[in-house]
Every structure is written in structure tokens, then in C-alpha cells.
Amino acid sequence: MNINFKELNVNGPIVIGVSSGSDSMALFHYCIKNYKDKIICAHINHNVRKQSIEEEKYLKEYCQKNNIIFETMTIKSYKENNFENEARKIRYKFYEEILKKYNSHYLLLAHHADDLIETILMKITRGSNINGYAGIKKISKINNYYIVRPLLDYTKEEILNYIKDNNIKYYEDDTNKNTLYTRNRFRLNILPLLKQEDKNIHKKFIKYSQILQEYNDYINYETDKKIKSIYKDNKLNINKFIKLHPFMQKNIIYSILNNLYNNKENIIKEQQVENIIKLINNNKPNLNLKLPNNLLVIKEYNELNFTNDNIKTKNYKYKLDNEIIIDNHIITKINNANTNGNDICKLNSKNIKLPLYIRNKKNGDYIEVLGLNGKKKVKDIFIEKKIPTRIRNNYPLLVDANDNILWIPNIKKSKFNTKNNEKYDIILKYKERKDINE
């Protein structure tokens, strides 16, 4: 092996993820012999095999012998059903803590060319976007650090030859033979067949990956420009979105999800992106879609909201004194008003029963609309005014002590509102919280 650290732009202290397996031990050994700056060995005891303790002890002694800083942690228990995914999250959290501790901006991992082939095949099988189909990058920027994979050009066979030539001790992980794991099935069953067809098949996959990464860089550049004009504060403008080419639509959704999942969660699937686009193109104005990690995608007429699914409706009823604030709604008693729009409510206390209350909507609510000889369901008014479904149940309504709906603030007045030249002694004004400093 011949790794050029200058070419990889690696300088300063580096953290190396070392498992004690052949790949990471080969990388670790090479770095000790050829990289003179400070090296930190970061080891995770996954606590699933009996020999894990022995491996940790060996690595600690190996680091002491070579005057290398040794950092380790043991995973005490697993809470998720997906072991691989949970272990990966814990691993990277630990790596980031060590990077911060030693003010390092480089994490070296021992992924190699065979890993690249397996990853690409897995992505093709599961479905992904161009970035996913490209597999593993040699250099990736995550937050304020880089993940560097110096062995990505080398096969497992070349790494084992390096191990043998340098008489490096390593430990074999028996779980690598367990076909319950998807990667192992590709490694044990598919990869050998590909290498029979072409012993240098890894070079073809490396080239394939590089080409897709170049395409992806350009697509990301164009996607970022489009997103700025149609997506803000977790809200997507549907009218602008549907005018874009379908390919660009998919990439925008992928980009939004990657950002919301912090580019760390390996949970974004092609089917989820397709389901979001179907949601957008559905003729129904109000729909929602649940995604992993409590992410909720809500279609509200011309807007698509990406929000947390933990938001729940709570019934409320508050006595109105001088002012009340509910979510982003502000209702205030004022002394006079020059206007008489739906943001203003003028009442005569002789025509209603005090005190006044603010409450949220109940099933079957209706209002006797000002100027209309009859009742109208509050639900129907919300639909006509295109009030998003998730807002309707929490929207404040003004009622009197008899529970008559007097006003749907900023939307509709009741017959209890005074007409021109009629006497009134109560004036209320509605304002959205975002306007409070105007």
C-alpha cells in the first residue's frame, strides 16, 4: 500500500477508528509508520462477542507500545431493533466526542474497495438517489470534520497481503460470516462471483462511483439554487415545485430529508421520496404522511410542511380579561378602532352574556354569521378559507357565557357584532404574534 496523506489533505491530529480487525489494523499500522503527527486510536467495544474484552486489551497494549493515545468506550445495551443502525449512531457519536476532545478535524476509517462494491450493490437493491448509488466517498465533510478513507482504492486481498507482509496481529469478527446481515450476504455470495468475472472489478466500481459523484456535485449545485426559491422555514411552495422537472423534484425532496435527518440517518428510502411526491400531486388539499423519527409531512393547500409528529391538540377554554395569547394568536381589548375588518370585533354587552371566553373548536360548532340569515358550521368556514387542518383544532374562537360563538378572529364575525352606527362597549383586536413588534 502507498497512501499519500498530502494528496488527501490530511494534516494535524487525526482520529483513527480501530476495531482490531484486519482492515483497521492495517490502516493503523500504516499510519503509525508513515504519519508523524499526533494519532488517536478510537475503539468501540460493541459488547456482542466474548472476545471483545480481549481485543480491547490487545489494542490498549498495542497503543502503549507505540506511544499512541488510546480512547475506548463500551456499548452497555441496545434499545433499537436495528442493531447495525444503532451501533453506527453510537459509533459516530463517540468519534465526534473524541474529535472535539483533541481538536481534530480528521477521522480516518478503514473502508476498502470491497466495501465500496458491497455498498453500491446494497443501495441499488434498496433504492436511492445518485449520491447513494455512488456508494462510499474517499473524503466526506461532516459538520466541522472530514471522514477520510485512505484504503478505498485497495481490495481486501491487498490489505490481507499487507497484514501478512508486516506480521500484524488482528482479530477475526465471526459476525462477518452471519448471513442475517445484508452486507454479509453480498460479501459472501455476490462479490466472489463478480471477481470471477473480472479480478479487477473493484476498479470498475471505483470509476463508476467517481463518475456518479461528479454528476451528484453538479446536481447538488443546481438543486441548492432551486431550493432557495421554493423552500423556507421547513415549508415548500407546491405551486412552484410542480413546475420543476420530475428529476429535480426528487432531488429537492432528497436534499430536504437529508438536511432534516442531519445527513447521518441511513433511513431515507426511494419509496419515501416517491410517497411525498404523490402526496404533493394528490388533488386533496389536506393530507399528511408519517416518516421515521417522528417526522410528519403535511400538505396544506399550496404548502408542504415538514414538522414534528409529537404536536397534539389540547382542548382549552380561557376567560378573556384584557389580552390573551394562544400559539401565534393575540386577542386584545382596545379602547377604539378606526377600521372594521375581520380582525376587529365590536360587541354590545347588553346583547351577550358575560364573561367572554376564548376556546378551541369542538365537533358540531356553528356560528350565526353576520349578514347571513342562518347558521354555518365552523368546519365549513375553515375549509372555505383554506385554513390548514393541523391549525383548525387549536384555532381560537370567542364565545360568551352561553357558549355562543361571537367571532372567529380574523376570519368571520357573528350576528352579535354591531353594525354601523349601533352602540358597542367592547372592542377586541386580533393580531398574529409575528406582527407584535410592528
C-alpha positions as CSV (number, residue, x, y, z in Angstrom):
1,M,0.0,0.0,0.0
2,N,1.1,3.5,-0.7
3,I,-1.1,6.2,0.9
4,N,-0.4,9.8,0.1
5,F,-1.6,11.9,3.1
6,K,-0.7,15.2,1.4
7,E,-3.0,14.2,-1.6
8,L,-5.8,13.6,0.9
9,N,-5.1,16.9,2.6
10,V,-4.8,15.3,6.0
11,N,-2.7,17.3,8.5
12,G,-2.8,17.9,12.2
13,P,-4.0,15.4,14.8
14,I,-6.1,12.5,13.4
15,V,-8.5,10.1,15.0
16,I,-8.5,6.6,13.6
17,G,-11.4,4.2,14.1
18,V,-9.8,0.9,15.0
19,S,-11.8,-2.3,15.6
20,S,-8.8,-4.7,15.8
21,G,-10.0,-6.3,12.6
22,S,-7.6,-6.7,9.6
23,D,-8.7,-3.6,7.8
24,S,-8.4,-1.1,10.6
25,M,-5.2,-2.7,12.0
26,A,-3.6,-2.4,8.5
27,L,-4.6,1.3,8.4
28,F,-3.5,1.9,11.9
29,H,-0.1,0.2,11.3
30,Y,0.5,2.2,8.1
31,C,-0.4,5.5,9.9
32,I,2.0,4.8,12.8
33,K,4.8,4.1,10.3
34,N,4.2,6.9,7.9
35,Y,2.3,9.7,9.6
36,K,4.3,11.7,12.1
37,D,1.7,14.0,13.6
38,K,-0.4,13.0,16.6
39,I,-2.6,9.9,16.2
40,I,-5.5,9.0,18.4
41,C,-6.9,5.4,18.4
42,A,-10.7,5.3,18.9
43,H,-12.0,1.9,19.7
44,I,-15.6,0.8,20.4
45,N,-16.3,-2.4,22.3
46,H,-19.7,-3.4,20.8
47,N,-20.2,-5.9,23.6
48,V,-21.7,-8.6,21.5
49,R,-18.8,-11.1,21.4
50,K,-16.9,-12.8,24.2
51,Q,-13.5,-11.9,22.6
52,S,-14.4,-8.1,22.6
53,I,-12.7,-7.7,26.0
54,E,-9.6,-9.4,24.7
55,E,-9.5,-7.3,21.6
56,E,-9.8,-4.1,23.7
57,K,-7.0,-5.2,26.0
58,Y,-4.7,-6.0,23.0
59,L,-5.3,-2.6,21.4
60,K,-4.6,-0.8,24.6
61,E,-1.3,-2.6,24.9
62,Y,-0.5,-2.1,21.2
63,C,-1.1,1.7,21.7
64,Q,1.1,1.8,24.8
65,K,3.9,0.0,23.0
66,N,3.8,2.5,20.1
67,N,3.2,5.6,22.3
68,I,-0.3,6.2,20.8
69,I,-3.3,7.8,22.6
70,F,-6.0,5.2,23.2
71,E,-9.6,6.1,23.7
72,T,-12.3,3.5,24.1
73,M,-16.0,3.0,25.1
74,T,-18.2,0.0,25.7
75,I,-21.8,-0.1,24.5
76,K,-23.7,-1.3,27.5
77,S,-27.0,-2.1,25.9
78,Y,-29.0,-1.7,22.6
79,K,-32.5,-0.2,22.5
80,E,-33.4,-0.3,18.8
81,N,-34.4,-3.4,16.8
82,N,-31.9,-2.5,14.1
83,F,-28.5,-3.4,15.7
84,E,-26.4,-2.2,12.7
85,N,-28.1,1.2,12.6
86,E,-28.0,1.8,16.3
87,A,-24.4,0.7,16.6
88,R,-23.4,3.1,13.8
89,K,-25.1,6.0,15.5
90,I,-23.3,5.3,18.8
91,R,-20.0,4.9,17.0
92,Y,-20.1,8.2,15.2
93,K,-21.3,10.0,18.4
94,F,-18.2,8.6,20.1
95,Y,-15.9,9.6,17.2
96,E,-17.2,13.1,17.3
97,E,-16.6,13.4,21.0
98,I,-13.0,12.3,20.6
99,L,-12.5,14.6,17.6
100,K,-13.7,17.5,19.8
101,K,-11.6,16.4,22.7
102,Y,-8.3,16.6,20.7
103,N,-9.4,19.4,18.4
104,S,-9.0,17.1,15.4
105,H,-10.8,17.6,12.1
106,Y,-9.9,14.2,10.5
107,L,-11.5,10.9,11.2
108,L,-9.8,8.0,9.3
109,L,-11.8,4.9,8.7
110,A,-10.7,1.6,7.0
111,H,-13.3,1.1,4.4
112,H,-11.8,-0.5,1.3
113,A,-12.7,-1.3,-2.3
114,D,-14.7,-4.4,-1.5
115,D,-16.8,-2.4,1.0
116,L,-17.5,0.1,-1.8
117,I,-18.8,-2.6,-4.1
118,E,-21.0,-4.1,-1.4
119,T,-22.4,-0.6,-0.5
120,I,-23.2,0.2,-4.2
121,L,-25.0,-3.2,-4.6
122,M,-27.0,-2.6,-1.4
123,K,-28.0,0.9,-2.5
124,I,-29.1,-0.4,-5.9
125,T,-31.1,-3.2,-4.2
126,R,-32.8,-0.8,-1.7
127,G,-33.2,2.1,-4.0
128,S,-31.6,5.5,-3.5
129,N,-30.5,8.7,-5.4
130,I,-27.3,9.4,-7.3
131,N,-25.4,10.2,-4.1
132,G,-26.5,6.9,-2.6
133,Y,-25.7,4.9,-5.8
134,A,-22.2,6.3,-5.7
135,G,-21.5,4.4,-2.6
136,I,-18.7,5.5,-0.2
137,K,-16.7,8.7,-0.7
138,K,-13.0,8.8,-0.1
139,I,-13.4,12.1,1.6
140,S,-16.6,13.4,3.2
141,K,-17.2,16.6,5.1
142,I,-19.5,16.2,8.2
143,N,-20.2,19.3,10.2
144,N,-16.7,20.6,11.1
145,Y,-14.6,17.5,10.3
146,Y,-13.7,15.2,7.5
147,I,-14.1,11.5,7.2
148,V,-11.1,10.1,5.2
149,R,-11.0,6.6,3.8
150,P,-7.4,6.0,2.6
151,L,-7.9,2.3,1.8
152,L,-10.8,2.9,-0.6
153,D,-8.6,2.1,-3.6
154,Y,-7.4,-1.2,-2.2
155,T,-9.1,-4.6,-2.1
156,K,-9.5,-6.9,0.9
157,E,-6.9,-9.2,-0.7
158,E,-4.3,-6.4,-0.9
159,I,-5.0,-5.5,2.7
160,L,-4.5,-9.1,3.9
161,N,-1.3,-9.2,1.9
162,Y,-0.1,-6.1,3.7
163,I,-1.1,-7.7,7.1
164,K,0.9,-10.8,6.2
165,D,4.0,-9.0,4.9
166,N,4.2,-6.9,8.1
167,N,3.2,-9.7,10.5
168,I,0.4,-7.7,12.0
169,K,-1.9,-9.3,14.6
170,Y,-5.6,-8.9,14.1
171,Y,-8.9,-10.4,15.3
172,E,-11.5,-12.0,13.0
173,D,-15.1,-11.0,13.7
174,D,-17.3,-14.1,13.5
175,T,-20.3,-12.0,12.8
176,N,-18.9,-11.1,9.4
177,K,-20.0,-14.7,8.4
178,N,-23.5,-14.3,9.7
179,T,-25.8,-14.1,6.7
180,L,-28.6,-12.5,8.7
181,Y,-26.9,-9.2,7.8
182,T,-27.5,-7.9,4.3
183,R,-23.9,-6.8,3.8
184,N,-22.6,-10.3,4.6
185,R,-24.9,-11.9,2.0
186,F,-23.4,-9.6,-0.7
187,R,-19.9,-10.2,0.6
188,L,-20.1,-14.0,0.8
189,N,-22.4,-14.7,-2.2
190,I,-22.3,-12.0,-4.8
191,L,-18.8,-10.4,-4.5
192,P,-16.9,-13.7,-5.3
193,L,-18.9,-14.1,-8.5
194,L,-18.1,-10.6,-9.6
195,K,-14.4,-11.2,-9.0
196,Q,-14.6,-14.4,-11.0
197,E,-15.8,-12.4,-14.0
198,D,-13.1,-9.8,-13.5
199,K,-10.4,-9.8,-10.8
200,N,-10.1,-6.0,-11.1
201,I,-13.8,-5.4,-10.9
202,H,-13.2,-3.0,-8.0
203,K,-11.6,-0.6,-10.4
204,K,-14.7,-0.5,-12.5
205,F,-16.8,0.2,-9.4
206,I,-14.4,2.9,-8.2
207,K,-14.7,4.6,-11.6
208,Y,-18.5,4.2,-11.5
209,S,-18.5,5.8,-8.1
210,Q,-16.3,8.7,-9.1
211,I,-18.5,9.5,-12.2
212,L,-21.7,9.5,-10.1
213,Q,-20.1,11.7,-7.5
214,E,-19.2,14.2,-10.2
215,Y,-22.7,14.2,-11.5
216,N,-24.0,14.5,-8.0
217,D,-21.9,17.5,-7.2
218,Y,-23.3,19.3,-10.2
219,I,-26.9,18.3,-9.4
220,N,-26.4,19.5,-5.8
221,Y,-25.3,22.8,-7.1
222,E,-28.4,23.2,-9.2
223,T,-30.7,21.8,-6.5
224,D,-29.4,24.2,-3.9
225,K,-30.2,27.1,-6.2
226,K,-33.8,25.9,-6.8
227,I,-34.4,25.1,-3.1
228,K,-33.7,28.7,-2.0
229,S,-36.6,30.0,-4.1
230,I,-39.2,27.4,-3.1
231,Y,-38.3,26.2,0.4
232,K,-38.0,28.2,3.6
233,D,-38.6,27.5,7.3
234,N,-39.4,23.9,6.6
235,K,-42.2,24.9,4.2
236,L,-42.2,24.0,0.5
237,N,-44.2,26.1,-2.1
238,I,-46.2,23.5,-4.0
239,N,-47.2,25.7,-7.0
240,K,-43.5,26.4,-7.7
241,F,-42.4,22.8,-7.0
242,I,-44.8,21.2,-9.5
243,K,-43.4,23.3,-12.3
244,L,-40.0,21.7,-12.0
245,H,-38.7,18.7,-13.9
246,P,-39.5,15.4,-12.1
247,F,-35.8,14.7,-11.7
248,M,-35.2,18.0,-10.0
249,Q,-38.3,17.4,-7.8
250,K,-36.9,14.1,-6.5
251,N,-33.5,15.7,-5.7
252,I,-35.1,18.6,-3.8
253,I,-37.0,16.1,-1.6
254,Y,-33.9,14.1,-1.1
255,S,-32.0,17.2,-0.1
256,I,-34.7,18.4,2.3
257,L,-34.8,15.0,4.0
258,N,-31.0,14.7,4.2
259,N,-31.0,18.1,5.9
260,L,-33.8,17.2,8.3
261,Y,-32.0,13.9,9.2
262,N,-28.6,15.7,9.6
263,N,-27.1,13.5,6.8
264,K,-26.5,10.9,9.4
265,E,-29.5,8.6,9.4
266,N,-29.4,5.8,6.9
267,I,-33.2,5.8,6.7
268,I,-34.1,7.8,3.6
269,K,-35.6,5.4,1.1
270,E,-36.7,6.0,-2.5
271,Q,-40.2,4.9,-1.7
272,Q,-40.5,7.7,0.9
273,V,-39.5,10.3,-1.7
274,E,-42.0,8.9,-4.1
275,N,-44.7,8.9,-1.5
276,I,-44.0,12.6,-0.7
277,I,-44.3,13.5,-4.4
278,K,-47.6,11.5,-4.7
279,L,-48.8,13.5,-1.7
280,I,-48.0,16.7,-3.5
281,N,-49.7,15.7,-6.7
282,N,-52.9,14.4,-4.9
283,N,-56.0,16.5,-5.6
284,K,-56.9,16.6,-1.9
285,P,-55.9,19.9,-0.3
286,N,-55.1,18.5,3.2
287,L,-53.1,15.3,3.6
288,N,-50.2,14.1,5.8
289,L,-47.5,11.4,5.7
290,K,-45.6,9.9,8.6
291,L,-41.8,9.3,8.2
292,P,-39.3,7.8,10.6
293,N,-38.1,9.6,13.8
294,N,-41.4,11.4,14.2
295,L,-41.1,13.5,11.1
296,L,-44.5,14.4,9.7
297,V,-45.1,15.8,6.2
298,I,-48.3,17.8,5.9
299,K,-49.9,19.1,2.7
300,E,-51.9,22.2,3.4
301,Y,-53.3,23.6,0.1
302,N,-50.3,25.2,-1.6
303,E,-47.8,24.4,1.1
304,L,-45.9,21.3,2.2
305,N,-44.8,21.4,5.9
306,F,-42.1,19.2,7.4
307,T,-42.7,19.1,11.1
308,N,-42.5,17.0,14.2
309,D,-45.3,14.4,14.8
310,N,-45.4,15.0,18.5
311,I,-47.6,18.0,18.3
312,K,-51.0,17.2,19.8
313,T,-54.3,19.1,20.1
314,K,-55.2,20.2,23.6
315,N,-58.7,21.4,24.5
316,Y,-58.7,24.8,26.2
317,K,-61.0,27.5,27.4
318,Y,-59.7,30.7,29.0
319,K,-61.5,33.7,30.4
320,L,-60.7,36.8,28.4
321,D,-59.7,39.8,30.5
322,N,-57.5,42.3,28.7
323,E,-55.4,40.1,26.5
324,I,-54.8,36.5,25.7
325,I,-52.0,34.8,23.6
326,I,-52.5,31.3,22.2
327,D,-49.8,30.0,20.0
328,N,-49.2,32.8,17.5
329,H,-52.7,34.3,18.0
330,I,-53.1,37.5,20.1
331,I,-56.5,38.9,21.1
332,T,-56.6,42.2,23.0
333,K,-59.3,44.5,24.4
334,I,-58.8,48.0,23.0
335,N,-60.4,51.4,23.5
336,N,-61.1,52.4,19.9
337,A,-60.7,51.2,16.4
338,N,-60.7,53.1,13.1
339,T,-61.3,50.0,11.0
340,N,-63.9,47.4,11.0
341,G,-62.4,44.3,9.3
342,N,-62.5,40.7,10.4
343,D,-59.6,41.5,12.7
344,I,-61.8,43.8,14.8
345,C,-64.8,42.6,16.9
346,K,-67.3,45.2,18.3
347,L,-69.9,44.0,20.8
348,N,-72.7,45.4,23.0
349,S,-72.5,43.8,26.4
350,K,-76.4,44.0,26.6
351,N,-76.7,41.6,23.7
352,I,-74.5,38.8,25.1
353,K,-73.9,37.1,28.4
354,L,-70.6,37.9,30.1
355,P,-67.9,36.9,30.8
356,L,-66.2,36.3,27.5
357,Y,-64.0,33.2,26.8
358,I,-61.5,32.0,24.2
359,R,-61.7,28.3,23.4
360,N,-60.8,25.9,20.6
361,K,-63.1,24.3,18.2
362,K,-65.5,21.5,19.2
363,N,-67.3,19.0,16.9
364,G,-70.5,20.4,15.6
365,D,-69.6,24.1,16.2
366,Y,-71.6,26.6,14.2
367,I,-71.7,30.4,14.0
368,E,-74.7,32.7,13.2
369,V,-72.8,34.7,10.6
370,L,-73.2,38.5,10.5
371,G,-75.4,39.5,7.5
372,L,-76.4,35.9,6.8
373,N,-79.9,34.7,7.9
374,G,-78.8,31.4,9.3
375,K,-76.1,29.2,10.8
376,K,-72.9,28.0,9.3
377,K,-70.5,25.2,10.5
378,V,-67.2,26.5,11.7
379,K,-65.6,23.5,10.0
380,D,-67.0,24.6,6.6
381,I,-65.8,28.2,7.1
382,F,-62.2,26.8,7.8
383,I,-62.4,24.8,4.6
384,E,-63.6,27.8,2.6
385,K,-60.8,30.0,4.0
386,K,-58.3,27.2,3.4
387,I,-57.2,27.0,7.0
388,P,-54.8,24.1,7.3
389,T,-56.2,21.0,9.1
390,R,-53.5,21.0,11.8
391,I,-54.4,24.6,12.7
392,R,-58.1,24.2,12.8
393,N,-58.5,22.3,16.1
394,N,-56.3,24.8,18.0
395,Y,-57.7,28.0,16.4
396,P,-59.1,30.4,19.0
397,L,-62.9,31.2,19.0
398,L,-64.5,33.9,21.0
399,V,-67.6,32.7,22.9
400,D,-69.9,34.2,25.6
401,A,-71.0,32.6,28.9
402,N,-73.8,30.8,26.9
403,D,-71.2,29.3,24.6
404,N,-72.4,31.3,21.6
405,I,-69.6,31.8,19.1
406,L,-69.3,35.5,18.7
407,W,-66.2,35.7,16.5
408,I,-63.7,33.6,14.6
409,P,-60.8,36.1,14.9
410,N,-59.6,37.5,11.6
411,I,-61.9,35.1,9.7
412,K,-65.7,35.6,10.3
413,K,-68.0,37.7,12.5
414,S,-71.2,36.6,14.1
415,K,-74.6,38.4,14.2
416,F,-73.7,39.6,17.7
417,N,-71.2,42.0,16.2
418,T,-72.6,45.5,16.0
419,K,-73.4,47.0,12.7
420,N,-72.6,50.6,11.6
421,N,-74.0,53.3,13.9
422,E,-75.0,50.7,16.5
423,K,-73.8,51.1,20.1
424,Y,-71.0,49.0,21.4
425,D,-68.9,49.0,24.6
426,I,-66.5,46.1,23.9
427,I,-63.8,46.3,21.2
428,L,-61.4,43.4,20.5
429,K,-58.5,43.3,18.1
430,Y,-56.8,40.2,16.6
431,K,-53.1,40.2,15.8
432,E,-50.6,37.4,14.8
433,R,-47.6,37.1,17.1
434,K,-45.2,37.7,14.2
435,D,-46.7,41.2,13.9
436,I,-46.2,42.0,17.6
437,N,-43.3,44.4,17.0
438,E,-44.7,46.2,14.1
